[in-house]
Amino acid sequence: MLESDTLKILQEALRKLDAGFLSLPEFAAAATDSQKISEVLTSTAVRLRDNYPYFHPLYAGQMLKPPHPVARLAYALALWINPNNHALDGGRASSAMEKEAVAEIAAMFDWDTHLGHLCGGGTMANLEALWVAGQLAPGKTILASEQAHYTHQRISRVLQLPCETVRCDARGRMDVDALRARLARGDVGTVVATMGTTATGSVDPLAEILPLRQKYGFRIHADAAYGGYFRLAGNLAEETRGNFGQIQHADSIVIDPHKHGLQPYGCGCVLFRDPAVGRLYKHDSPYTYFSSTELHLGEISLECSRPGAAAVALWATQRLLPLQKHGEFANSLERCREAALMFHQRLAQDGRFLTPFAPELDIVVFAPRAANVEEASVLTRKIFQAAARRDLHLAVAEIPVAFFGGRWERDKQDRFGLACLRTVLMKPEHLDWLDRIWAILDQATQECMGR
């Protein structure tokens, strides 16, 4: 079931790589005990079987998307060199590939000029964006919605910057009226617009947030770690498409190629619209930056050593699947979005389930109907377990009851949060497997609720 035919391609590529060093004196690496390596690797494979089948379409729980085969192969190929993209002499080719790949991501957001680089993931990328924001507006408050990723509050504590949350509307998006009221009180340095929350896939109304910047003078950071690539999708709702269409006006953007970008973990990316913020990173490392007068990636990054293999994998993937609207990569995102819409429609037509709102991206949340919130939460966990026994792996997410818009009378809302079932239909194959997924969910629901 695990794809392995492409390993032959890796062997051919390795021979091509090796040929580039034939001018060196002959060198024999230290002998390895192939038998012992085989034994250890076999036991490693056995241990790794203790995992959910993240690669399979029946896994729709967390944001785990398998890397594209070309990304796996390019990453593995680079490991024979093991480049370090901190300094150019540690990763000459891979540093150039990183700059090219990052420029292509920036171009996806219509940025011809930018400052940016890869990093370990969205957390580190958001850390850098908020660190720059704090350097430019020392001590000022960072605002993010109640549904923004928890990393913003945690990072703010690390940076010793005040951070506050802004309430959400009934669709899980930042409430602009609440934002406006908080901005009027002053002392706000940055507003984080989440372009695809990790709970429900909701997209903050960036088009409405942008006009407030001129009046109140704050930076806008677009946390598009999950949803950023959907800027290429052609089947978004008009409002969602309009908000993604304004993302180029943000001051900084974070996107995670290790989510929808088909990359191995960890591969995040942070971008700044104004390259001049690079001055904030300035430091000296005379024993590291001696090989070139060209800008080293370590001079614009808080991280030091970084895997060049991640850049090689991303570069190769974007050669095969360019970041273009109407292209193969964009089409795969549209299939994920279509799967989510079809799944939501089935849920809405089935009297056993409640859905708070239609998905904006490819995440769908829903809950079983019940007399009260507590009972619905209990049923959610029962269905989750019954589905898992049938090899359908979903997730459970705590969602504010308010998102369900008065589906329960006030005295029936015995919990603030409702435990919902959550599907992340981020594999294009989910569209083909939707009937199978629905059939298993139906069986699990019958077991727990009856008809």
C-alpha positions in Angstrom: 0.0 0.0 0.0 2.9 2.3 0.6 4.3 3.6 -2.7 7.9 2.3 -3.3 8.3 2.1 -7.1 9.9 5.6 -7.1 12.9 4.2 -5.1 14.3 3.2 -8.5 14.3 6.9 -9.5 16.2 7.7 -6.4 18.9 5.2 -7.2 19.3 6.8 -10.7 19.4 10.3 -9.2 22.0 9.2 -6.6 24.3 8.0 -9.4 23.9 11.4 -11.2 24.7 13.2 -7.9 27.7 11.0 -7.3 29.1 11.7 -10.8 29.4 15.4 -9.8 32.3 14.5 -7.4 34.3 12.2 -9.5 37.2 14.6 -9.7 37.9 14.1 -6.0 40.6 11.6 -4.9 39.1 8.2 -4.2 37.7 7.9 -0.7 36.2 4.9 1.0 33.7 5.7 3.7 33.8 3.8 7.0 32.6 0.3 6.6 29.0 -0.4 7.6 27.5 -3.6 8.9 24.7 -4.1 6.4 23.2 -7.0 8.4 22.9 -5.0 11.6 21.5 -2.0 9.7 18.9 -4.3 8.1 18.0 -5.7 11.5 17.6 -2.2 13.1 15.7 -0.8 10.1 13.3 -3.8 10.1 12.6 -3.3 13.8 12.2 0.4 13.1 9.5 -0.4 10.5 7.7 -2.6 13.0 7.7 0.2 15.6 6.4 2.6 13.0 3.4 0.4 12.3 2.0 1.7 15.6 0.6 4.8 13.9 -2.7 5.8 12.3 -2.7 5.4 8.5 -2.1 9.1 7.9 -1.4 8.5 4.2 -4.8 6.8 3.6 -8.0 8.5 2.5 -9.8 6.9 5.5 -7.7 9.1 7.7 -9.4 12.4 7.9 -8.6 13.5 11.5 -5.7 15.9 11.8 -3.8 18.0 9.3 -1.6 15.3 8.1 -1.1 15.2 4.3 1.5 12.8 2.8 4.4 14.4 1.1 4.4 14.1 -2.7 6.8 11.3 -3.9 9.0 13.9 -5.6 9.4 15.7 -2.2 10.3 12.5 -0.4 12.8 11.6 -3.1 14.4 15.0 -3.3 14.6 15.2 0.5 16.3 11.8 0.7 18.6 12.7 -2.2 19.8 15.8 -0.4 20.6 13.8 2.7 23.7 12.3 1.0 25.0 15.9 1.0 23.2 16.9 4.2 23.4 20.7 3.5 22.9 23.3 6.2 21.1 26.4 4.8 22.4 28.7 7.5 25.4 29.9 5.5 26.0 29.7 1.8 29.1 27.6 2.1 27.1 25.1 4.2 24.5 24.7 1.5 25.4 26.4 -1.7 22.9 24.7 -4.1 20.2 24.2 -1.5 20.4 27.9 -0.4 19.9 29.0 -3.9 17.0 26.6 -4.2 15.4 27.9 -1.0 15.6 31.5 -2.3 13.9 30.4 -5.6 11.2 28.4 -3.9 10.4 31.1 -1.4 10.2 33.7 -4.2 7.7 31.5 -6.0 5.6 31.3 -2.8 5.8 35.1 -2.5 4.8 35.5 -6.1 1.7 33.4 -5.3 0.7 36.4 -3.1 1.7 38.9 -5.8 4.9 40.0 -4.0 7.7 40.8 -6.4 9.9 42.1 -3.6 9.9 40.5 -0.2 12.1 39.1 2.5 11.5 35.5 3.5 12.9 32.1 4.2 11.9 28.6 5.3 11.8 27.5 8.9 10.8 24.5 11.0 7.1 25.1 10.8 4.2 27.6 11.4 5.1 28.1 15.1 8.6 29.3 14.3 7.4 31.3 11.3 4.8 33.1 13.5 7.4 33.6 16.1 9.6 35.5 13.6 6.7 37.5 12.3 5.6 38.6 15.8 9.2 39.2 16.8 9.6 41.7 13.9 6.3 43.2 14.9 7.5 43.6 18.5 10.7 45.2 17.3 8.8 47.8 15.2 6.2 48.5 17.9 7.8 47.6 21.3 5.5 46.7 24.1 2.3 47.1 22.0 -0.5 44.6 22.1 -1.0 41.8 19.6 -4.6 40.9 18.8 -5.8 37.6 17.4 -9.3 36.0 17.3 -10.6 33.5 19.8 -10.2 30.8 17.2 -6.7 31.8 16.2 -4.0 29.2 16.8 -2.9 29.0 20.4 0.7 29.5 19.3 0.1 33.3 19.1 -0.6 33.7 22.8 2.3 31.3 23.7 4.7 33.1 21.4 3.7 36.5 22.8 4.6 35.3 26.3 8.0 34.2 25.0 8.5 37.6 23.4 7.1 39.4 26.5 4.4 41.1 24.4 0.8 41.6 25.6 -1.6 39.5 23.6 -5.4 39.7 23.7 -8.2 37.8 21.9 -11.0 39.2 19.9 -14.4 37.5 19.9 -15.5 35.6 16.9 -18.8 35.8 14.9 -21.1 32.8 14.5 -18.9 31.5 11.6 -15.7 31.3 13.7 -14.2 34.5 12.2 -12.8 37.5 13.9 -15.7 39.9 14.7 -14.8 43.2 13.1 -17.1 45.3 15.4 -15.3 43.8 18.4 -12.0 44.5 16.8 -12.9 48.1 16.0 -14.0 48.6 19.6 -10.7 47.3 20.9 -8.6 49.3 18.5 -10.3 52.4 19.6 -8.8 51.9 23.1 -5.3 52.2 21.6 -2.0 50.5 22.2 -2.4 47.9 19.5 0.7 47.0 17.4 -0.4 44.0 15.4 -3.6 42.3 14.3 -3.3 38.7 13.3 -5.7 37.7 10.6 -6.1 33.9 10.5 -6.6 32.7 6.9 -8.0 29.3 7.8 -8.4 28.4 11.4 -7.2 24.9 12.4 -10.5 24.1 14.2 -13.1 24.9 11.5 -11.1 26.3 8.5 -12.7 29.7 9.0 -11.1 32.7 7.2 -10.9 36.1 9.1 -12.5 39.0 7.1 -9.2 40.5 6.0 -10.9 42.8 3.5 -12.7 44.5 6.4 -9.7 44.5 8.7 -7.4 46.3 6.2 -9.3 49.7 6.1 -8.9 49.9 9.9 -5.1 49.9 9.6 -4.9 53.4 8.1 -6.9 54.8 11.0 -5.3 53.0 13.9 -1.8 52.4 12.6 -1.2 48.7 13.3 0.6 45.9 11.4 -1.4 43.1 9.9 0.1 39.6 10.1 -1.7 37.0 7.9 -1.4 33.6 9.6 -2.1 31.5 6.5 -0.2 28.5 7.8 -3.1 26.2 6.9 -5.1 28.0 4.3 -2.6 30.1 2.3 -2.4 27.8 -0.7 -6.2 28.1 -1.2 -5.5 31.5 -2.8 -4.9 29.4 -5.9 -8.3 27.5 -5.7 -11.0 28.6 -8.1 -14.0 27.2 -6.2 -14.0 29.3 -3.0 -17.1 31.2 -1.9 -17.1 34.8 -3.1 -16.4 36.3 0.3 -13.6 33.9 1.1 -12.1 34.5 -2.3 -12.2 38.2 -1.7 -10.4 37.9 1.6 -7.6 35.8 0.1 -7.5 38.3 -2.7 -6.4 41.0 -0.2 -3.6 39.0 1.5 -0.9 40.8 -0.5 -1.6 43.9 1.5 -0.6 42.3 4.8 2.7 43.2 6.3 3.8 39.6 6.9 2.5 36.2 5.9 3.1 32.7 7.2 2.4 29.6 5.2 3.2 25.9 5.9 4.4 23.9 2.9 4.3 20.8 5.1 0.5 21.1 5.2 -1.1 21.7 1.8 2.3 22.2 0.1 3.0 18.4 0.0 6.2 18.6 2.0 7.7 16.5 4.8 7.7 17.9 8.3 9.0 20.4 9.1 8.7 23.1 6.5 7.3 26.5 7.3 7.7 29.8 5.5 7.6 33.4 6.7 7.4 36.3 4.4 7.7 40.1 4.9 6.4 42.6 2.4 9.1 45.2 3.3 12.6 43.7 2.8 14.0 46.5 5.1 13.0 44.5 8.1 16.1 42.4 7.5 18.0 45.1 9.4 16.4 43.8 12.6 18.1 40.4 12.2 21.6 41.9 11.8 24.3 40.1 13.6 27.9 39.1 12.9 29.4 35.6 12.6 32.8 36.0 10.9 33.6 32.3 10.9 30.3 31.5 9.2 29.7 34.2 6.6 33.2 34.3 5.1 32.6 32.5 1.8 30.4 35.1 0.0 29.4 38.7 0.1 25.9 37.7 -1.0 23.3 37.6 1.8 23.3 34.4 3.7 20.0 33.0 4.8 21.2 32.8 8.4 21.4 36.6 8.3 17.6 36.9 7.9 16.5 34.1 10.2 16.3 33.6 14.0 17.1 29.9 13.5 20.7 29.0 12.8 21.3 25.6 11.4 18.4 24.6 9.1 18.0 21.5 6.9 18.8 22.3 3.3 17.0 19.1 2.4 13.7 20.8 3.2 14.5 23.5 0.6 15.5 20.9 -2.0 12.3 19.0 -1.5 10.2 22.1 -1.8 12.1 23.4 -4.9 11.7 20.0 -6.6 7.9 19.9 -5.8 7.3 23.3 -7.2 9.2 22.4 -10.4 6.8 19.5 -10.9 3.7 21.3 -9.6 4.0 25.0 -10.2 2.0 27.3 -7.9 -0.4 28.5 -10.6 -4.1 29.0 -10.8 -5.8 26.3 -12.9 -2.8 24.1 -12.7 -2.5 20.6 -11.4 -1.6 21.7 -7.9 -4.5 24.2 -7.7 -6.8 21.5 -9.1 -5.9 19.2 -6.2 -6.9 21.9 -3.7 -10.2 22.4 -5.5 -10.9 18.6 -5.2 -10.4 18.9 -1.4 -12.7 21.9 -1.3 -15.3 20.0 -3.4 -15.1 17.0 -1.1 -15.8 19.2 2.0 -18.8 20.8 0.3 -20.3 17.5 -0.7 -19.7 16.0 2.7 -21.3 19.0 4.4 -24.3 18.8 2.1 -24.8 15.1 3.1 -24.6 16.0 6.8 -27.1 18.9 6.4 -29.6 16.5 4.7 -29.2 13.9 7.4 -31.5 14.5 10.4 -29.0 12.9 12.8 -26.4 15.6 12.5 -26.0 19.3 13.1 -23.5 21.5 11.2 -22.7 25.0 12.4 -21.9 26.5 9.0 -20.7 25.5 5.5 -16.9 25.0 5.2 -14.8 27.8 3.8 -11.9 25.5 2.9 -11.8 21.8 3.4 -12.5 21.3 7.1 -16.0 20.2 8.2 -17.3 20.1 11.8 -20.5 18.5 12.8 -22.2 17.0 15.9 -24.9 14.4 16.5 -28.4 15.8 17.4 -29.2 15.3 21.1 -31.4 16.7 23.8 -28.6 18.9 25.2 -24.9 19.8 24.7 -23.6 17.3 27.2 -25.4 14.4 25.5 -24.3 15.5 22.1 -20.7 15.6 23.3 -20.9 12.1 24.7 -22.4 10.8 21.4 -19.6 12.5 19.5 -17.0 10.5 21.3 -18.9 7.3 20.9 -19.2 7.8 17.1 -15.6 8.8 16.9 -14.6 5.5 18.5 -17.1 3.4 16.5 -15.8 4.9 13.3 -12.2 4.2 14.3 -13.0 0.6 14.9 -14.1 0.5 11.2 -10.8 2.2 10.2 -12.3 5.7 9.6 -10.2 8.1 11.6 -11.8 11.5 12.4 -11.0 14.0 15.1 -12.9 15.5 18.0 -12.8 19.3 18.4 -14.3 21.5 21.1 -16.4 24.2 19.4 -18.3 27.1 21.0 -22.0 26.3 21.3 -22.6 29.8 20.0 -21.5 28.6 16.5 -24.6 26.5 16.4 -26.9 29.5 16.5 -29.4 28.6 19.1 -29.9 25.0 18.1 -30.3 24.3 21.8 -32.5 26.4 24.2 -30.5 28.4 26.7 -31.2 26.0 29.6 -30.1 23.1 27.4 -26.7 24.7 26.8 -25.1 23.0 29.8 -21.6 23.5 28.4 -19.8 26.4 26.8 -18.0 24.1 24.4 -19.5 21.3 22.3 -17.4 18.3 21.4 -17.8 18.0 17.7 -16.6 15.6 15.0 -14.1 17.2 12.7 -13.0 16.0 9.3 -10.0 17.4 7.5 -10.5 16.4 3.8 -7.1 17.6 2.7 -6.2 14.7 0.4 -7.6 15.1 -3.2 -8.4 11.4 -3.0 -11.0 12.2 -0.3 -13.3 13.2 -3.1 -13.2 9.7 -4.6 -13.5 8.1 -1.2 -16.5 10.1 0.0 -19.1 7.4 -0.5 -16.9 5.0 1.5 -16.3 7.5 4.2 -20.0 8.3 4.4 -21.0 4.6 4.6 -18.6 4.0 7.5 -19.9 7.1 9.3 -23.5 5.9 8.8 -22.7 2.5 10.3 -20.9 4.0 13.3 -23.8 6.4 13.8 -26.4 3.7 13.7 -24.4 1.7 16.3 -24.4 4.7 18.6 -27.7 6.4 17.9 -29.8 4.0 15.9 -31.7 5.4 12.9 
